[in-house]
Amino acid sequence: MGELPRMNEGQARRVKRLIRRLCANHDGGFCLLLDDGDPCVCPQSITNALVCRYFKAAVLPADLELYGEVMEGRLSKSCRICGAPIAATCNAVKYCPKCARQERRRKDTARKRRRALSFRK
């Protein structure tokens, strides 16, 4: 197993917010997966390393920007417009979510203009 991805303080705060908001195994600061009768503190909420496989697979992808930042060494893609690291969910991903929305609108507008011009001829 390779070295665990590390997070800075800002990223760790965002991770803790994600855990409290979205993690299905988080119960008032305790981890249901590790509960064997005695409550166990969620290990992901007390460390700056990415240790919980469930969190990494199910919760972290909900925030694609944070996912790209944390997995930066493991991901080689960055947004073609703004350069932000992105989570490559497939090989076709080129833009971060914000830039993807803008680029889609720009391409839609261009396509509609071309189509309107072709009807006028």
C-alpha positions as CSV (number, residue, x, y, z in Angstrom):
1,M,0.0,0.0,0.0
2,G,1.3,3.4,-0.9
3,E,1.5,6.5,1.2
4,L,-1.8,8.0,2.3
5,P,-2.8,11.3,0.8
6,R,-2.3,14.2,3.2
7,M,-4.5,17.3,3.6
8,N,-3.7,20.9,4.7
9,E,-5.8,22.5,7.5
10,G,-8.3,24.1,5.1
11,Q,-8.9,20.8,3.3
12,A,-9.3,19.0,6.6
13,R,-12.0,21.5,7.7
14,R,-13.9,20.9,4.5
15,V,-13.5,17.1,4.9
16,K,-14.9,17.4,8.5
17,R,-17.9,19.3,7.1
18,L,-18.5,16.7,4.5
19,I,-18.3,13.9,7.1
20,R,-20.9,15.6,9.3
21,R,-23.2,16.3,6.3
22,L,-22.9,13.3,4.0
23,C,-21.2,10.3,5.7
24,A,-23.8,7.6,6.3
25,N,-21.5,6.0,9.0
26,H,-21.1,9.2,11.0
27,D,-23.2,9.2,14.1
28,G,-22.6,12.2,16.4
29,G,-18.8,12.0,16.0
30,F,-18.7,8.2,16.2
31,C,-18.2,5.7,13.3
32,L,-20.8,3.1,12.9
33,L,-18.5,0.8,10.8
34,L,-16.1,0.5,13.7
35,D,-18.7,0.1,16.4
36,D,-18.3,-3.2,18.1
37,G,-20.4,-2.4,21.2
38,D,-18.2,0.5,22.3
39,P,-18.5,3.7,20.5
40,C,-15.4,4.5,18.4
41,V,-14.4,8.0,17.2
42,C,-14.5,8.5,13.5
43,P,-10.8,8.2,12.4
44,Q,-11.2,10.4,9.4
45,S,-12.4,13.3,11.5
46,I,-9.3,13.3,13.8
47,T,-6.5,13.0,11.2
48,N,-5.2,14.9,8.2
49,A,-4.5,11.8,6.2
50,L,-7.1,10.1,4.1
51,V,-7.5,6.9,6.1
52,C,-11.2,5.9,5.6
53,R,-11.8,3.9,2.4
54,Y,-15.6,4.4,2.7
55,F,-15.1,8.2,2.9
56,K,-12.7,8.2,0.0
57,A,-15.0,6.1,-2.2
58,A,-18.5,7.4,-1.3
59,V,-18.3,10.8,0.4
60,L,-15.3,12.7,-1.0
61,P,-16.4,12.5,-4.7
62,A,-19.4,14.7,-3.7
63,D,-17.0,17.7,-3.6
64,L,-15.1,17.3,-6.9
65,E,-12.9,20.3,-6.3
66,L,-11.8,19.0,-2.9
67,Y,-11.4,15.5,-4.4
68,G,-9.1,16.9,-7.0
69,E,-7.0,18.8,-4.5
70,V,-6.6,15.9,-2.1
71,M,-5.9,13.3,-4.8
72,E,-3.7,15.7,-6.7
73,G,-0.7,13.3,-6.8
74,R,-2.9,10.5,-8.0
75,L,-4.8,12.5,-10.6
76,S,-3.0,14.0,-13.5
77,K,-5.8,16.0,-15.0
78,S,-6.5,19.7,-14.5
79,C,-9.2,22.0,-15.9
80,R,-8.3,23.2,-19.4
81,I,-9.7,26.7,-18.7
82,C,-8.8,27.6,-15.1
83,G,-6.1,24.9,-14.3
84,A,-7.8,23.6,-11.1
85,P,-7.2,20.0,-10.3
86,I,-10.2,17.9,-11.3
87,A,-11.5,14.4,-10.4
88,A,-11.3,12.3,-13.6
89,T,-14.4,10.3,-13.4
90,C,-13.8,9.2,-17.0
91,N,-11.4,9.9,-19.8
92,A,-13.6,12.6,-21.4
93,V,-13.5,15.0,-18.4
94,K,-11.7,18.2,-19.4
95,Y,-13.2,20.9,-17.2
96,C,-14.0,21.6,-13.6
97,P,-17.8,21.7,-12.9
98,K,-17.9,25.5,-13.0
99,C,-16.0,25.8,-16.2
100,A,-17.9,22.9,-17.7
101,R,-21.1,24.7,-17.3
102,Q,-19.7,27.8,-18.9
103,E,-18.2,25.9,-21.8
104,R,-21.4,23.9,-22.4
105,R,-23.3,27.2,-22.6
106,R,-20.8,28.7,-25.0
107,K,-20.9,25.6,-27.3
108,D,-24.7,25.5,-27.2
109,T,-24.9,29.1,-28.3
110,A,-22.4,28.6,-31.1
111,R,-24.3,25.5,-32.3
112,K,-27.6,27.3,-32.2
113,R,-26.2,30.2,-34.2
114,R,-24.8,27.9,-36.8
115,R,-28.1,26.1,-37.1
116,A,-30.1,29.4,-37.4
117,L,-27.7,30.6,-40.1
118,S,-28.2,27.4,-42.1
119,F,-32.0,27.9,-42.1
120,R,-31.7,31.4,-43.4
121,K,-29.8,30.3,-46.6
